[in-house]
Amino acid sequence: METSRLSVPAIALARDLRTAFRKARELGLTGVELDLRSGVPAEHLSQSGIRQIRTWLADEGLVVAATAFPTRGGYADAERLEGRIAATKSALEVAHAIGAGIVLNHVGDIPPPTPAEGPVDPRWRLLVDVLGDLAVWGDRVGATLCVEAGRSSPEDLVRLLAALPEGGIACHVVTGSLVVHGHDPVAAVEMLAGHIGHVHATDAIRGAFKGRGRAVILGTGEVDLPSVLATLEERGYRGWIGLEPVDGFQAEAELTAAVTSLQAL
């Protein structure tokens, strides 16, 4: 696999962005991911700060593969929802300004299907309305909200996407998270093909119950990564493959090993 499609989170390499960018280049990569909630100092989110970040990226020959804006609540959770929507819209604007096309987040709990004879769950209606609004906003500012498949089941995401404007919201496939929550990553890719906006190649082992597994170093868990990558290729995905370290103290060494491993595939 070519390293030109691999990206790493800048915050995993260094708290200082300039240092993180240099280390990403030394890994032989061209893509970095920025956490807009905790990984980018507030002073760098001003217009002058964004220009500085873009200069540092250009100096190292890097681009922003994705930005992340993990919210505490979901978009069907009415508590503090207006603030969450406003913050997400701001993150979409910043993502575009910084040179990224997507913002990674989760949607929160997806209500179950409405019974044939039953009333529509108000939480479902709220979720669809909010995501529809964010889809329109993202189209306006030039960035797309990309929601995680793993925490949300592929089946639920397919049902949700069918209720939204086509192409307005994308899916973020996190292979290790899918395993932790009892889903087959290969089957998930097949099911979500055409909607995938970003992929994180992570590993995990299942627990006794869904959601009780744990992340492990890439290549040591239950994710059949070669099959996942082959299925992505077959289904026409040509986007970024993100890497995520498990051990924060050995992040750089772990990412180096992951890059080497993927180069051999």
C-alpha positions as MATLAB code, in Angstrom:
seq = 'METSRLSVPAIALARDLRTAFRKARELGLTGVELDLRSGVPAEHLSQSGIRQIRTWLADEGLVVAATAFPTRGGYADAERLEGRIAATKSALEVAHAIGAGIVLNHVGDIPPPTPAEGPVDPRWRLLVDVLGDLAVWGDRVGATLCVEAGRSSPEDLVRLLAALPEGGIACHVVTGSLVVHGHDPVAAVEMLAGHIGHVHATDAIRGAFKGRGRAVILGTGEVDLPSVLATLEERGYRGWIGLEPVDGFQAEAELTAAVTSLQAL';
ca = [
       0.000    0.000    0.000;
       1.243    3.486   -0.854;
       1.953    5.800    2.082;
       0.477    8.712    0.123;
      -2.970    7.594    1.334;
      -2.038    7.225    5.009;
      -2.697    9.873    7.645;
      -2.013   10.196   11.356;
      -3.462   12.388   14.107;
      -1.094   15.286   14.752;
      -1.855   15.246   18.487;
      -0.450   11.699   18.738;
       2.970   12.901   17.561;
       3.330   16.129   19.540;
       1.246   18.767   21.277;
       3.065   21.421   19.273;
       1.630   21.418   15.745;
       4.822   22.405   13.978;
       6.718   19.564   15.651;
       3.894   17.137   14.891;
       3.932   18.101   11.214;
       7.685   17.572   11.031;
       7.366   14.128   12.604;
       4.583   13.162   10.181;
       6.849   14.069    7.275;
       9.674   12.019    8.814;
       7.298    9.039    8.842;
       7.038    9.460    5.075;
       3.393   10.562    5.202;
       1.536   13.370    3.468;
      -1.658   13.466    5.536;
      -2.402   14.582    9.084;
      -5.602   14.771   11.096;
      -6.407   17.693   13.382;
      -8.632   17.509   16.450;
     -10.498   20.813   16.463;
     -11.757   20.252   19.990;
      -8.554   19.589   21.916;
      -5.668   19.190   19.476;
      -5.498   22.696   18.022;
      -4.828   25.612   20.410;
      -7.611   28.192   20.356;
      -5.287   30.936   19.131;
      -4.661   28.897   15.973;
      -8.345   28.964   15.036;
      -8.301   32.674   14.188;
      -7.837   33.685   10.557;
      -4.160   34.466   11.163;
      -3.718   31.213   13.086;
      -5.243   29.188   10.258;
      -2.931   30.883    7.774;
       0.019   29.940    9.991;
      -1.086   26.302   10.121;
      -1.428   26.207    6.348;
       2.083   27.635    6.009;
       3.520   24.967    8.326;
       1.686   22.259    6.380;
       3.057   23.560    3.088;
       6.572   23.716    4.543;
       6.397   19.994    5.302;
       4.506   18.998    2.147;
       1.430   17.913    4.126;
      -2.327   18.252    3.781;
      -5.094   17.887    6.353;
      -6.727   14.545    5.582;
      -9.511   15.086    8.122;
     -10.508   17.118   11.124;
     -12.262   15.736   14.180;
     -14.792   17.436   16.393;
     -15.980   14.872   18.961;
     -19.046   16.154   20.772;
     -20.102   14.833   24.170;
     -23.707   14.289   23.135;
     -25.399   13.113   19.979;
     -27.653   14.947   17.579;
     -30.847   13.339   18.882;
     -30.024   14.420   22.435;
     -32.100   17.552   23.084;
     -29.979   18.670   26.035;
     -27.666   21.511   24.908;
     -28.425   20.605   21.307;
     -28.440   24.159   19.950;
     -24.923   24.736   21.220;
     -23.805   21.404   19.766;
     -25.244   22.296   16.364;
     -23.626   25.739   16.382;
     -20.254   24.285   17.398;
     -20.449   21.632   14.668;
     -21.255   24.271   12.055;
     -18.264   26.288   13.218;
     -16.060   23.169   12.970;
     -17.234   22.602    9.386;
     -16.245   26.163    8.506;
     -12.824   25.812   10.139;
     -12.266   22.465    8.410;
     -12.767   24.061    5.015;
     -10.565   27.042    5.920;
      -7.776   24.729    7.029;
      -7.923   22.704    3.823;
      -9.914   19.657    4.940;
     -13.118   18.405    3.397;
     -14.548   16.450    6.329;
     -15.273   16.670   10.041;
     -15.327   13.391   11.987;
     -17.852   12.849   14.777;
     -20.485   10.407   15.996;
     -24.257   10.893   15.773;
     -25.055    9.470   19.182;
     -27.851    6.952   19.659;
     -29.905    6.194   16.552;
     -33.546    5.446   17.487;
     -34.888    2.032   16.367;
     -37.071    1.713   13.259;
     -40.622    2.992   13.560;
     -43.201    0.169   13.702;
     -45.440   -0.014   10.618;
     -48.495    1.076   12.585;
     -46.765    3.181   15.204;
     -46.024    6.905   15.491;
     -42.638    8.281   14.413;
     -40.191    8.452   17.318;
     -39.635   12.185   18.023;
     -35.935   11.469   18.577;
     -35.692   10.053   15.048;
     -37.413   13.090   13.605;
     -35.070   15.365   15.564;
     -31.971   13.450   14.419;
     -32.996   13.569   10.760;
     -33.863   17.274   10.965;
     -30.572   18.210   12.633;
     -28.404   16.155   10.281;
     -30.331   17.518    7.304;
     -29.560   21.035    8.518;
     -25.867   20.164    8.988;
     -25.770   18.618    5.509;
     -27.087   21.833    3.977;
     -24.654   23.910    6.026;
     -21.734   21.681    5.079;
     -22.583   22.039    1.400;
     -22.668   25.786    1.862;
     -19.267   26.064    3.584;
     -17.487   23.293    1.693;
     -17.056   20.494    4.260;
     -18.971   17.315    5.103;
     -19.878   15.817    8.468;
     -18.559   12.233    8.517;
     -20.227   10.046   11.169;
     -18.694    6.989   12.758;
     -19.592    3.451   11.814;
     -18.627    1.321   14.754;
     -20.322    3.010   17.620;
     -23.368    3.161   15.309;
     -24.196   -0.067   13.492;
     -23.832   -0.162    9.703;
     -27.504   -1.143    9.397;
     -28.642    1.863   11.426;
     -26.403    4.198    9.433;
     -27.764    2.920    6.112;
     -31.296    3.548    7.384;
     -30.331    7.026    8.575;
     -28.542    8.008    5.362;
     -31.585    6.941    3.342;
     -33.592    9.596    5.200;
     -31.104   12.404    4.456;
     -30.168   14.400    1.347;
     -27.963   12.249   -0.870;
     -24.288   12.899   -0.211;
     -24.980   15.388    2.565;
     -23.522   13.207    5.332;
     -20.719   10.648    4.940;
     -19.586    7.626    6.980;
     -16.382    7.212    8.933;
     -15.417    3.529    9.063;
     -13.396    2.655   12.176;
     -12.434   -0.988   11.849;
     -11.483   -1.636   15.469;
     -14.608    0.058   16.794;
     -16.738   -2.127   14.544;
     -15.180   -5.243   16.088;
     -15.649   -3.919   19.635;
     -19.352   -3.372   18.935;
     -19.834   -6.792   17.387;
     -19.777   -5.924   13.675;
     -17.771   -7.379   10.783;
     -15.632   -4.615    9.228;
     -15.621   -6.238    5.773;
     -19.417   -6.566    5.763;
     -19.694   -2.977    7.008;
     -17.595   -1.683    4.114;
     -19.752   -3.611    1.649;
     -22.941   -2.254    3.219;
     -21.761    1.372    3.397;
     -19.998    1.457    0.023;
     -20.667    4.745   -1.712;
     -21.145    6.592    1.586;
     -17.625    6.222    3.032;
     -15.816    9.511    3.538;
     -12.932    8.379    5.746;
     -11.452    5.167    7.132;
      -9.446    4.485   10.259;
      -7.461    1.244   10.180;
      -7.511    0.238   13.838;
      -7.505   -3.130   15.573;
      -9.368   -4.604   18.526;
     -10.497   -7.771   20.227;
     -14.083   -8.548   21.144;
     -15.275   -8.666   24.729;
     -17.858  -10.921   26.353;
     -20.540   -8.359   25.432;
     -20.931   -5.848   22.627;
     -19.037   -2.672   23.388;
     -16.823   -4.387   25.972;
     -13.878   -5.215   23.729;
     -10.672   -3.234   23.663;
      -8.339   -1.592   21.197;
      -5.022   -3.316   20.481;
      -1.988   -2.543   18.335;
      -2.654   -2.891   14.613;
      -2.094   -6.454   13.446;
      -2.547   -8.070   16.873;
      -6.343   -8.200   17.036;
      -9.324   -9.580   15.151;
      -9.529   -7.114   12.246;
      -8.721   -8.773    8.909;
      -7.102   -5.650    7.525;
      -5.993   -7.064    4.141;
      -9.594   -8.102    3.451;
     -10.903   -4.715    4.560;
      -8.473   -2.872    2.287;
      -9.243   -5.182   -0.619;
     -12.976   -4.628   -0.172;
     -12.502   -0.867   -0.002;
     -10.542   -1.052   -3.259;
     -13.203   -3.212   -4.907;
     -15.945   -0.829   -3.802;
     -14.148    2.177   -5.236;
     -12.866    3.889   -2.087;
      -9.788    5.953   -2.933;
      -9.671    8.180    0.130;
      -7.470    8.406    3.198;
      -6.652    5.560    5.577;
      -6.058    6.957    9.047;
      -3.872    5.323   11.692;
      -4.475    5.649   15.423;
      -1.983    4.636   18.153;
      -3.147    2.682   21.174;
      -0.217    3.424   23.484;
       0.108    7.181   23.987;
       3.614    6.808   25.430;
       4.903    4.861   22.418;
       2.737    6.513   19.770;
       5.505    7.411   17.353;
       7.065    3.953   17.420;
       3.655    2.324   17.064;
       2.735    4.491   14.085;
       6.105    3.803   12.450;
       5.475    0.056   12.766;
       1.933    0.448   11.396;
       3.187    2.391    8.365;
       5.825   -0.276    7.671;
       3.233   -3.026    7.992;
       0.794   -1.356    5.603;
       3.522   -0.659    3.060;
       3.982   -4.421    2.786;
       0.309   -5.046    1.903;
];
